[in-house]
Structure formats: C-alpha cells, structure tokens
C-alpha cells in the first residue's frame, strides 16, 4: 500500500498534505464538533477534512479488531471526494513509526464489491411499440 501523504498532530487538529503523480493537496482534519456535542448520530464522522477552507471529506476512528492488548491500535478511515476528481480517495491514516506527532496517509484501492459506480444502475426501460 503506497503512502500518499503525511499529517502532523497540531494538538486540536491534523494538518499536512497529499502528494501523488496527479494530485497535490493541502489537507486539514478537524474534530467534528457536532458529533462531540451529540447533535449528530454516532455514525457521523469523527473528523471533517478540509482543503483551502472547503470540506472535501471525512474520517472515522477505527480500531484494528484483529489485534488485542498492547498490539491493538487505532487508525483513521479517510474518505475524500471532489466533483472534479475521476474517483474518490479512500485511505487509512496511521501514526508514523518513525517520527513522533506524525501520521502517514496510506491509499487503499477499492475492491469491486465496495466500489460505488453509476455503471451499476439498471438501464432505463424502453417501450416497445408494435
């Protein structure tokens, strides 16, 4: 899984960038205060993602359920989207093992079972006239 970006823990939020061959993007993840205040449901994202002051996605805190005890770890499931991108970006955000207060953004390719596509819609019916 390729690392496509990095974030720094700024205390109240995370800030960093995503760099790929076709995308260069400054990113800021801020806590979803509406969720913390109980205004939205528990399914609401834990963080909202912004670039240039525009909301472009969200992130949810997840725990690796395969591991227990000291080997368990939390990560962020990140989803970013923009009308001008050919597809949305799904990634995970892990604490860096190399630098304190740094996080790595790792891109994950969607599998066909989880991909959302307009191609899956049924074709419109045409009426037959005889």
C-alpha angles and dihedrals in degrees: 000000000000123000106234100176151351138232134199123218104240094181100251097033144005122251131184145101146275118222124185133147091272104024134057112176138165109220135196125186114199127181114264098244092188090061092046090051092050093246093124132038127273088255090065116108120271092219136027119218121222135183121184089350093303122116108239103164151329143250134216126204111239133180123217100246093192092070131058138191117006091351094061115100140180124233137172123250103213127198120184128179141169130178091238096053118093090228139000121263121240116189143152125232119215132179109259116252090207107049131033116238091019127114129195123222110215120191119226123198114228117242118228090252092059100034117111113218138168086217090075092067114105116254115258115263118249121209119238118223121195 
